[in-house]
Amino acid sequence: MLLNSDIEITSEAVEYEVSENFGGGTSLQGEIRTTYDVLRDLFGKPSYDTGDPNEKVQTEWCLEGKVFFTDEDGDQDYEYVKATVYNWKTGYTPIGEYNWHIGGHGYEAVELVTAILEGKVKPWYNLGD
């Protein structure tokens, strides 16, 4: 699981928001199969959206999560997780079922996005609306 094997990813343990952009810097960590409409319903307007078929990415959501946990000393703490959900080299924004790429700085990004899509985590607030 995320950060500590004792953490269950639920709305009580995680907050997230959709940002306009946090400057990139993520790399592919995994994929999740879903539709554009599902992502739009969950995350709101994409953080990045272009109709240019020559770009590598046409649509991207930038997510910033804050994961709360209790450390080995029993103290409450948290860690930030950044994740991006994007299409890759399709030349268009996929509307139907598609393996959307999940970017991040580690596998925690995949766990965060998966938990959100499975309904285990609700947004604290959404800057993408």
TITOR-764905 format. One record per residue (C-alpha): z, x, y negated; residue number from 1; residue in three letters. Coordinates in steps of 0.1 Angstrom, whole numbers, plus 2048, in hexadecimal, padded with zeros to 3 digits. Example, Ala and Ser with C-alpha at 12.3 -4.5 7.8 and 13.67 -1.06 7.14 Angstrom:
+-----+-----+-----+-----+-----+
:   w :   u :   v :   n : res :
+-----+-----+-----+-----+-----+
: 84E : 87B : 82D :   1 : Ala :
: 847 : 889 : 80B :   2 : Ser :
+-----+-----+-----+-----+-----+
This chain:
+-----+-----+-----+-----+-----+
:   w :   u :   v :   n : res :
+-----+-----+-----+-----+-----+
: 800 : 800 : 800 :   1 : Met :
: 800 : 809 : 7DC :   2 : Leu :
: 814 : 827 : 7D1 :   3 : Leu :
: 831 : 821 : 7E9 :   4 : Asn :
: 82E : 811 : 80C :   5 : Ser :
: 84B : 7FA : 804 :   6 : Asp :
: 839 : 7E9 : 7E7 :   7 : Ile :
: 828 : 7C8 : 7ED :   8 : Glu :
: 80D : 7C0 : 7D4 :   9 : Ile :
: 817 : 79F : 7C5 :  10 : Thr :
: 818 : 790 : 7A2 :  11 : Ser :
: 83C : 79B : 7A0 :  12 : Glu :
: 833 : 7BF : 7A6 :  13 : Ala :
: 813 : 7C3 : 792 :  14 : Val :
: 805 : 7BA : 770 :  15 : Glu :
: 7E1 : 7BF : 766 :  16 : Tyr :
: 7CA : 7B9 : 749 :  17 : Glu :
: 7A4 : 7BC : 744 :  18 : Val :
: 79C : 7D6 : 729 :  19 : Ser :
: 77E : 7D8 : 714 :  20 : Glu :
: 779 : 7FC : 720 :  21 : Asn :
: 78F : 81A : 728 :  22 : Phe :
: 775 : 835 : 724 :  23 : Gly :
: 769 : 838 : 749 :  24 : Gly :
: 774 : 855 : 75E :  25 : Gly :
: 779 : 841 : 77E :  26 : Thr :
: 766 : 848 : 79E :  27 : Ser :
: 75D : 833 : 7BC :  28 : Leu :
: 77B : 82B : 7D2 :  29 : Gln :
: 76E : 80D : 7E6 :  30 : Gly :
: 75B : 7EC : 7E5 :  31 : Glu :
: 763 : 7C7 : 7E7 :  32 : Ile :
: 74B : 7AC : 7F1 :  33 : Arg :
: 74B : 78F : 7D9 :  34 : Thr :
: 735 : 77D : 7BF :  35 : Thr :
: 731 : 781 : 79A :  36 : Tyr :
: 740 : 75E : 794 :  37 : Asp :
: 760 : 767 : 7A7 :  38 : Val :
: 764 : 786 : 792 :  39 : Leu :
: 75C : 774 : 771 :  40 : Arg :
: 776 : 759 : 77A :  41 : Asp :
: 791 : 773 : 781 :  42 : Leu :
: 78A : 78D : 766 :  43 : Phe :
: 777 : 77A : 74B :  44 : Gly :
: 75B : 789 : 737 :  45 : Lys :
: 750 : 7AC : 745 :  46 : Pro :
: 75D : 7CA : 732 :  47 : Ser :
: 739 : 7D8 : 733 :  48 : Tyr :
: 719 : 7C4 : 737 :  49 : Asp :
: 6F6 : 7CF : 731 :  50 : Thr :
: 6D4 : 7C1 : 73C :  51 : Gly :
: 6C4 : 7E3 : 73D :  52 : Asp :
: 6B6 : 7E8 : 760 :  53 : Pro :
: 6B4 : 80D : 75B :  54 : Asn :
: 6DA : 811 : 758 :  55 : Glu :
: 6EE : 81A : 777 :  56 : Lys :
: 708 : 7FF : 76F :  57 : Val :
: 6FF : 7DD : 760 :  58 : Gln :
: 721 : 7CC : 763 :  59 : Thr :
: 744 : 7DA : 764 :  60 : Glu :
: 768 : 7CD : 760 :  61 : Trp :
: 783 : 7E6 : 756 :  62 : Cys :
: 7A6 : 7DE : 764 :  63 : Leu :
: 7C7 : 7ED : 75B :  64 : Glu :
: 7E4 : 7E6 : 772 :  65 : Gly :
: 808 : 7EE : 770 :  66 : Lys :
: 81A : 7F0 : 792 :  67 : Val :
: 840 : 7EC : 792 :  68 : Phe :
: 854 : 7FC : 7AE :  69 : Phe :
: 877 : 809 : 7B6 :  70 : Thr :
: 877 : 82F : 7BB :  71 : Asp :
: 88A : 842 : 7D6 :  72 : Glu :
: 8A9 : 843 : 7BF :  73 : Asp :
: 8AA : 81E : 7BB :  74 : Gly :
: 89D : 81E : 797 :  75 : Asp :
: 882 : 806 : 78B :  76 : Gln :
: 862 : 817 : 781 :  77 : Asp :
: 83D : 810 : 77D :  78 : Tyr :
: 81C : 822 : 77F :  79 : Glu :
: 7FA : 81A : 76F :  80 : Tyr :
: 7DB : 813 : 784 :  81 : Val :
: 7B8 : 812 : 774 :  82 : Lys :
: 79C : 801 : 787 :  83 : Ala :
: 778 : 7F8 : 77F :  84 : Thr :
: 763 : 7DE : 791 :  85 : Val :
: 73E : 7E4 : 78D :  86 : Tyr :
: 71B : 7E1 : 79B :  87 : Asn :
: 708 : 802 : 7A3 :  88 : Trp :
: 6E3 : 808 : 79F :  89 : Lys :
: 6D7 : 7E5 : 7A6 :  90 : Thr :
: 6C3 : 7E2 : 786 :  91 : Gly :
: 6D2 : 7C0 : 77F :  92 : Tyr :
: 6F4 : 7AE : 781 :  93 : Thr :
: 6F9 : 7A1 : 7A4 :  94 : Pro :
: 701 : 77C : 7A4 :  95 : Ile :
: 705 : 774 : 7C9 :  96 : Gly :
: 719 : 786 : 7E4 :  97 : Glu :
: 719 : 7AB : 7DC :  98 : Tyr :
: 72E : 7C9 : 7E5 :  99 : Asn :
: 73D : 7D0 : 7C3 : 100 : Trp :
: 748 : 7F4 : 7BD : 101 : His :
: 76C : 7FB : 7B5 : 102 : Ile :
: 773 : 81A : 7A0 : 103 : Gly :
: 794 : 82B : 79A : 104 : Gly :
: 7A8 : 84B : 79C : 105 : His :
: 7B4 : 843 : 7C0 : 106 : Gly :
: 7B4 : 829 : 7DB : 107 : Tyr :
: 7CF : 816 : 7C7 : 108 : Glu :
: 7B2 : 808 : 7B2 : 109 : Ala :
: 7A3 : 7F7 : 7D2 : 110 : Val :
: 7C5 : 7E9 : 7DB : 111 : Glu :
: 7CA : 7DB : 7B9 : 112 : Leu :
: 7A8 : 7CA : 7B7 : 113 : Val :
: 7AB : 7BD : 7DB : 114 : Thr :
: 7CD : 7AE : 7D3 : 115 : Ala :
: 7BF : 79D : 7B4 : 116 : Ile :
: 7A2 : 78E : 7C7 : 117 : Leu :
: 7B9 : 782 : 7E3 : 118 : Glu :
: 7CE : 770 : 7CA : 119 : Gly :
: 7ED : 785 : 7CE : 120 : Lys :
: 7ED : 791 : 7AA : 121 : Val :
: 7E7 : 77C : 78A : 122 : Lys :
: 7DE : 78B : 769 : 123 : Pro :
: 7FA : 790 : 750 : 124 : Trp :
: 7E1 : 78A : 735 : 125 : Tyr :
: 7BC : 78F : 733 : 126 : Asn :
: 7AC : 7A2 : 716 : 127 : Leu :
: 789 : 79B : 724 : 128 : Gly :
: 789 : 776 : 719 : 129 : Asp :
+-----+-----+-----+-----+-----+
